[in-house]
């Protein structure tokens, strides 16, 4: 698997939270060669199953979300589109941003931006509130009303490219780079004698509700869940280094109440045993990932969270290290091939 090409195929599809149809279909296309069966469930999740062929085999579920942050049109004013956010959109990065309005066919737009030449001194250093911004699609009021119904989703313009030798930049790497890592793990397991039936799920609506992961996990009822999401990577202006990960330092193994202690300990031992670069991350409570609500679906699941260090999260220029994706995939594969023992410690 070419990790860069696979990320490009997935990340260039538009799929704001709640409007993931196209990226879900692309995910199904990509996982079909790795699975015995694929389907899209009622919540819109992309799901694939690779069965080990053993009687009464336990099930392990790999989860990474396919949705992305975006916008939704709420009205039209003088030909300009009003909008609300879908997920954690930072208003500071919106002015001047290029967008794709997901009509049929899609049309391009830009977020309005007041030039510094005509800003007064009081407002020059302030962030423009989101409710004061509009999307310019170059239309009159009448034209815009015909083209763009209220409720139309909007995606950030996408470009995917390499940065230097090891880094990769794209929109939607949160969390599609992690879905690629799950795919790569399944590829590494091809032909190996394992005891689990392996399920992969590209979940929907993580950025707004996690309803896809919760309902999907409830229906599949796995014995073991591995949720994979991004975490923050250090930048020159990124705050204390002890609170963020490092690009090229390997995947982050989360430790905290969202993950059973014996499972996180087992993953650390696996990483050491196989000499995989890895990092530790502590979460005092809610991890703000699919892992948190999934943990208490049904009667509760064996749960772990692995994270991919990412710069500039929730922007159209997220950056990851491709080596981290490979190491993450290897750790996932080892976690399935050498599963933890059913030991519950106080």
N, C-alpha and C positions, 0 to 999 in steps of 0.2 A: 504493500500500500504506500503510495506517495502521499505523505501527510499534508504537504502544502497544497497539492492539487485537490485532495479530498476536502480540505478546509475551504478552499476557494469555491468548490462546487456547492458546498453547504451554506457558506457565509454570504454568498452573493444573492441568495434567495431572500425575498422580503417575507417577514413573518412576525409582525408586532404581536404582543400578547393578546390572545383572543382571536387573532386573524392569521393562524399559522398554516393554513391549508397547503400553500405551495411548498414551504420548507418541509412539511411533514411528508408530502408525496416524494420529494427529493430524498429524504432520509430513508423511506421505504425502498426506493430504487437502489440506494447505496448498501443497505444491509441485506438485501435479498441473497446475494451470493454467499453470505456468511451464515445463513439461517435455514432451517428446515421449513419454516413457516413464518409469514409476516402478515400483519393486519393493522388496520386503524380502528381504535376502539371508539366508544360513544363519546368520550371526552376529547377525541381528536388526537390522542397519543399515537405515535409510530412505535409499533411493538414487533419484535422478532424473537423467535425461539429456536435454540439449537439444543436438541435432546441428546443425552449421552447413551440412551438405549438400555439403561439398567432399570430393573424393576424397582418401583417405589423410590425412584431417585428424588432427592431433595432439589429445591429450586433456588437459584441465586438470581437476583434481579439487579442489573446495572441501569442506573438512571442518570440522565443528563438532560437538561431542558433545552428545547428547540426555539422557544419564543425569545423575542428581543424587546427592548424598550422601544417606544415609538410615540406617536401622537394620534389623536382622533379628531376629526372635524366636528365642531359643535355649532357652527353657524357661518354666515357670509355677510360681510359688511363692506359696501363700496367695492365689491369685487375681490376683497381680501378675505382669507379664511381665518375664522377664529378656531381655536383648538384647545384640547385638554391633553394631559399627558397619559400615556399608558406605561405604568411602571415608574421606576426611579429616574426620571429625567431631570437633569440639573439645568435650571434656567440660565445659568452663567454661560453655557456653551451653545445656546440657541441662536443669538443674533448672527445673521450672515450665513447660517448653516444651509447647505443644499439638501433638498428633500425629494422624495418620490411620493406623490399622492396616488394611492392605489385604487384608481378608477380603472375601467376597462375601455381602452388601453390606459396604462399609467401615464400621468403627466408630471412634469417637473415643476418644482417650486423652490422658493428661497424664503427664509425667515427674515422679516423686516429688521433693519438695522439703522439706527440714527447715526449719521456721520459725526465724527468728533468736532468738525468745524462749526456745527450749529447747536452743540450741546452747551448748556450753561454750566458754569463751574461747579455748582452744587450737585448736579446729577452726573458729572463726567466720570466719577469713580464709583457710581452705584450700579448694581445689577438691575436691569429692566425686569419688572415683574412679568411672569408668564402671561397673565391676563391682559397685558398691554401690548403683547407681540401679536403679529399676524403673519400669515403665509401669503406671499405674492406669487400668483400663478399667471400674471399677465393678462387678466381677463376683466371685462366689465361685470357689473353685478348680474346682469341677465345671462351672460355667457357662463359665469361661475355657477349660477344656480342650475343651469342645464347640465353642466359637466360633473359637479361634485355634490352628491347628496350628503346631507348631515349624517354622521356616523361612518363616513369613509375613513379608513385607517391611513396613516402616513408613516413612511419609513425614512430613515436617514440614507442619503446617497451612499453607495457602497463601492469600495475599492479594496482589493486584496493584493498584497505584494510583500516580498521579502525585504527585511532591513538587515543589511550586512550578511554575515555567514549563517547565523543561527536564529535570528529573530524573524517574526512574522507579524505583520500589521493588517488588521481588518476590522470592520464593524462586525458585531455579532459573535465574536470569539467567546463572549459570555452568552451562551455556554456551549456553543457548537464545537469549539475546540475540544471540550471535554467529551462530547458525543463521539468525536473522531477518535479520542483515546480509548473509549469503550469499544468502538469498532476494531481498532487495532489490537486490543486485548483479545477479542474474539478470534481475530485472524491468527494471533500467536497460539491460541488453544486448538486450532484446527488439527485434527489427526492425533491429538493427545488423549490418553485414557484418563478421563476425569469422572468423578462420581456425581456431579451436579448436572441438571438441566439448566442451561444458561439462557436467561431472557434479557433482552436489551430494550429499553424504553426511552424514546425521545419524548419527554413530557411537555405538556402545553401549560401556558398561563402561570408559570413560576413567578414571573415578574409582578403579577398582580394578585394571585390567590393560591397558587400551588394546587388548584383543583385537579389538574391532570394527573399529577404524581400520586395524590391521595386516592383518587378513585381507581387509578390504574393498579396501584399496589394492593388495594382492597380486593380487586377482582382477581389478580394473579395469586395472591396469598403466598408470597415467597417465604422460604426459610431464612434467607439472608439477603439483605439489601446493601448494595454499595452505591451510594450517591456520589456523583462527581460534579463539582462546581468550581468556579474560579475563586481565587483569593487575591488580596492586594499585593503587588510587588513593589519593591523599593524604587523610588525615583529621587532625583537630586532635591526635590522639594516635597518629598513624600512623608515627612514627619519622622518620628522615632523608628530606627531600624528594627528595634526589638518588637515592633507591633506589625510588621509587614514581612512578606517573604522576599526571596531573592530570585530573579530570573537566572536560570541555569543552575539553581541549587537543588533541583528535583522537586517532586510533588510534596505537598504538605499533608501530613497525617494529623487529623484533628483529634484532640483529647478534650473531653468535657462531658457534661450530662446528656448531650444529644447522641452520644456514642457509648455503647457498652464497653466498660473498661477492659475486659479480657480481649475484645476484638481489636481495639486500638493497640494494645500491648503486642498482640500477635502480629499485626501489620508492621510494627517497628522491628520486631525480631526478623520477620521475613526480609525487610529492606536491608537489615544488617547482614543477614545470612547470604543474600545474593548480591551484596555490595552495590546496592542501588542508591544513588544520591537521593536524599530525602530531607525534609524539614518537619519540625513539629509546630503545631499551632494550638493554642488553648482557646476554648470558647466557654465562657462562664454560664451560658444559657442558650438562648435562641441563636442558631447559626445563620438564620435568615436565608436558608436554602430549603429545597424540597425535603431534606432529611428531617427537619424539625416536625412538620405536621405528619409526615409519613410514619414516624416512629410510633405513634399511638393509633394508627389505623388498625381496624379489627381489634385483636387482643395485644397488639404490639409486635414489632419486628426486631430481629437482630439487625443492628444498624451501624454502618460506618460511613464516614465522610472523608473523601480524598479531594484535595484542591489543587488547582493549577495556578501558579503565580502569574498575575496579569497586570500590566501597566495600563493606566488611563481607563479604568473600568467605567462602563456606562457612557462611553463616547463612541463615535464612529471610527476611532483610531486606536483601538485596543491592541496591545502588543504582548505576544507570548514568545517563549523560547521553544523551538521545535524539539530540542533534546528533552525538555521537561515532559513533553507530550509522550515521547517514546518511553521514558522512565516510568511515567504514570501508567501507561498501558502495560508495561512489564510487571509493575507491582499489582495491578488488578489481576493479571493472568496468574501470578503466583498465589494471590489470595484465593483464587478459585481452585487451582490445582493442588494447593496445600492448605485446605480449610482449617479454621480454628476448631478446637475441641469444645464441646458443649459444657463449658465450665463457667459458673457464675460466682464471682467473688464479691464479698462485702467490702 
